């Protein structure tokens, strides 16, 4: 059986950003330790139940660095005991605002990748995003991670945010590249229902769809110039540094998610935990539909720059890609959105901007 990925959701933040709709709460040390203990116990139970090996471990949030390197190491050790983690990619998301975070402790405990939430290299933009860190703190966090021995570092950037211009976006990209990191994630800001940004969206002066697309394409081109290859809609990496854990999602492979709001895909079944710490501690899970079917696979794989390939498709499903999908894709051959031949279909960078509409049409 193929190795699975393990995702651990850390649902704690010092303060929630006004654009964020991920589940998180503010909490003290007692509740953090209680949560850590619950997670390690559930890892042990799932290890006994599944009897599977894992080769990726990812801590997301929330703010994983908020609970400290000792707690992250404790959870990672429990995953290692239960799921092996042989030659694994082990990642933690880091908020640069915590100046005293112990990168050396994290590295010595087996973590080999960090994802640092830079978001912007312009202090005025960071303030508008409600971030607690400054550009100088991002610089310090990256340098401390490198000094601790991390040679697989990812930085998060946001595109089309309040106050951002093409020039300021270029400064942010330059900042990331000049630190010689291996991976950059660049996401277009999406105003989510229920967030303060949604409530006050008319005051944010956000760029329209055309301006967003222009900034996204500019970022893709600039990152390419710096040697970051786009391998997914929002992800760019130096050769060999693509996120192995995130590729499990886009390749429709199996993973176990632990923590409130986390999702899992195991043995063809999708299930998730509600957005509640207490529900998670009480083993409440909600079953979704079956996963891993042909349409789902195509939908996910078309987010990747390599798209869908007939050889890989046939190996997984036992037959060629159905002709109807090629016929539907032909509608876009006169555009700059899609490239196809007798064996594959893939979206271009321009196509990624309208990927939802194109994928929906291909699957219709």
N, C-alpha and C positions, 0 to 999 in steps of 0.2 A: 504494500500500500504506500502511496506517496506521502511524504511528510506534510504535516499541516503547519499553519502559522498560528501563533497565539497573540491575541490582542488583550491588553489590560487597560481598562479605562480608569483614570485617576480623576475623580469628580470634584476636585478642590481647586479653588482659585483665590488669590488674594483679593481680586476685584474682577467682576465680569465686564468684559469689553462691550460697548453698546451695539456692536454689529453681530455679536456671537449668539448662536442659538444652540450650541452644544450644551449638554447637561453639566452643570457645575454649581457648587455651593461654597460658601466660605465656612471654614471650620477650624477648631482648635486642635492641639496636639493629641488630646485624649481620643477624639473621634477619628483622627487620622490613624492612630495606632490601632484602634478597634477595627477600622476598615482594613488596614494592612493584614491584621490577624485573620479576618474573615476571608480575604482574597487568598491567602496562602493555604487555608484549610480547604477552600473550594478547588484550588489547583490540584491538591492531593487527591480529592475525590474524583475529579474529572480524569486525572491520570490513570486511576484504577479502572474507571468505567470505559475509557476509550482505548487504552493500551496502544496508543499511537506515539510516534516520534514527531517532534517539531524542529524545524530548522530556521524559523524566524520568530522573534519576540519583539513586540512593539508596545511601548507605553505611550498612550495618548490621553487627551483630557478635554476640558480641565487643564491643569498645569502640573504634569508629573514632577517637575523639579520642586514644586511647592512642598512636597512631603519629605524632601531631602534624600541624599544619596544612600544613606543607611537603609531607609525603608524600601527604596527601589531595589537595592542589592538583595535585601531579604526576600522580596517577591521573586526576583529573578532566580535566586538560588532554589526556591521551591519549584519553579518551572523546570529548572535544569534537572532536579531530582526526579520529577514526574514525567518529563517529556524529552529528556536527553540533551537537546540543544547542541548536538555535535556539529561543528563547523557552522554554527548559526550566526545570522545577522541579528544583533540585539540593539534596539534603538530606544532612546528616551527623548521625548520632546522637552525642550528647555526654554524657560522664559528668562531673557537677559536681565530682568530687573533684580534678580536675587544675586547680589554681588558676591556673597559668601558661599555660593553653591560649590560643592566639593567634586570637581571634575576628576581629580586623581582617584578618589575613592570609587567613583563610578567606573572608571577605566579598569582599576585593579579588580573589581568585582565581576568583570567579564563583558561589560558593555563595550561594543566596538563601533557604535554609530550614534551620533546625536543630531537632532533636528532643532535648530535654534530659531525662535520666532522673531526675526528681525523686523519684518513687515515693511519697513521703510528706512532709508538712511537720511531722512529729513525730520528734524525734531518737531516742526510745526505740524507735519502730517501725523506723526505719532501721537501728538496731543489730541488732534481731531479724532483719531481712532480710539482714544481712551486708553492708550497703552501706558503702562507705568514706567517703562524704561526709556532711556535716551540713546542716541546714536553712539555716544562714547561707551555706554554700558554694553551695547551690542558688540562693539569693537573689542572690549575687554573680555566678554564671554567667549568669543571666537578664539582669541589668542590663548585664553586659559585652557580651552578644550584642546587646542593644538599642542600646547605645552604638556598637557597630561597624556599625550600620546594618541589622541584621536586623529586618524588619517582618513576618516569617512564622515564628513560633516555636511549636513544639508541646512540650507537657510530658506526660510519662508519669506516671500514677498507678496504684497497685495497690489493689484492693478485697478485703476479707475476709482480711487478713493477721493474723499474731499481734499481739496487744495492741490491734488497731484496734477502736474503738467508733464509733458513729454520730457522736458529737461530734468525735472526732479526725479522722474522714473529712471532716466538714464543714470543719474547720480546714484540711485539705489542699486542698480545693476552693476555699475562700476565698483561700488563699495563691496559688493559680494564677490565679484570676480577678483578684485585686488587682494582679497584674503586667501585666494587660491583654494577655495573649498571645492568639494567634489560633486555637489548636487545642489540644485536650486529648484524650489517649488514656487510657481508664480500663479496666483489665483486672482481672477476678476472678482471684485467685491460684489456679493449678492445680498441685497437687502431682504432679510428673512422676516416672516410674519412673527409678531410678538416681541420683537426687539425694539429698543429705544430708537435705533436708526429707522425702523419702519414707521414708528410713531411720528418722527420729525423729519421724514424723508424730504418733504417740500422745502426744508431749510438747509439741506446739505449741499445743494448746487452740484449734484452728481452729473457726470458726463452722460450723454444720451447713448443709445446703442451703437451708433456709428462711431462716436468718439471712443467708446470702450473697445470696439473692434480694432480701431486704428492703434490704440495704445497696446493692445494685446499683440498685434502683429509686429509692432515696433520692438516690444520686449523679446519676442521669439527670435527676431532677426539679430538683435543685439547679443542675446545669449549665445546664439550660433556663432557669431564672430569671436566670442570668447572661448569657444570650444565645448559648449554645453549642448549636447544633442537632445532634441526633443523626442522623448520616447512615449509620452502620454500627454493628454490635453494640457495639463498644468505642470508637468514635471520634465526637468532637464538635467542631464548628468554628463560628466566626463566618462569616457569609455570605460565600461566595467563597473560603474558605480550606480547603476540603476537600483532603486529600492527593491530588494528582493521581497520584502513583506508586502508592499503595495502591489507588486506584480501578481501576487496570489489573488488579489481581488479582481484585477482586470483579466487574468487568465481563467477566471471562474474556478479557482482551486479552493480547497477546503481550509477553514480556519475556525478557531474557537475564540469567542469574545467573552471576557469576564468583566463585570462591572455594570452599574446602571447605565442604560441606553446602548449597551454593546450588542452587536449582532454576531451570529455564528452561522456557519454553513458546514454541516457535518453529515456524512452518509446520505447525501442527497436531500437533506432537510435544512430549511432555514428557520431560525428561531432567534428571539431577542429578549433582553431583560427590559422591563419598563424603566422610565427615567425616575428611579427612586432608589436611594441607598437601602432603605428598609426592605423593599421588594427583593433587591439583589441578595441581601443577607438572609432572607427567608426563602430563597431558591424559587422565586417566581419567574417563570419564563413563558413567553407567548409564542406559539407555533405560527410560522408563516407558511406560505405555499411551498411545495417541493421546489428545489433549485437544481441548476445544472443542465436544464434542457437546451435544445439547439438555439432557440430564439434568445434566451438569456446569454448564452455563450457569444453569439454574434453581437448583441448589444454591448457587452462589456469589451470584447476584443476590438471593436471599432473605435474605442477610445484610445487604443494604442497606435503609435505611428506605423507599426508593422501590419496592423489590421488583421483580417482573417485570411488564412492560407489553407488551400485545399488539402495539402498533405497532412497538416496538423489536425484539420477538421475530420478527415477520414480516419486518422489514428484514434481520435476520441469517440466518434459516433458510428464508425463502421461503414460510412458511405460518403460520397462526394457532397460538397456544398450544393444544396438544391438549386436548380437552374433559375427558379423564380427570383432568387436573391440577386443573381447576376443581371437578370432582366430588369429588375427594379433599379439596380444601380446604374444601368445604362442611361437612365434619364438625366444623370448628372455629368455625363461625359463631355458635354459642351461647356461645362463650368470649370472653375479652378478648384472645386471642392473635393474631388475624388479622383483616384487613379485605380485602374483595374486592368487585369489581363485574364487569360483563361484559368489562372490558378489562384488569384487573390483579389481582394478588394481592400483598399485602405483610403482613409481620409487624408487630405492635405492639411497644412496649418490653417489655410483659409477655411477649409471644411470644418475644422474643429470649432470655429466660432458658431456655426449653425448645426453642430453635430446632432443635437436632439431631433431636429426636423429631418435631417438626412437619414439617420438611423431608423426613425419611425417609418419613413417612406420605403426604405429597403426591406423592412420587416412586414410591410403591409400586405 
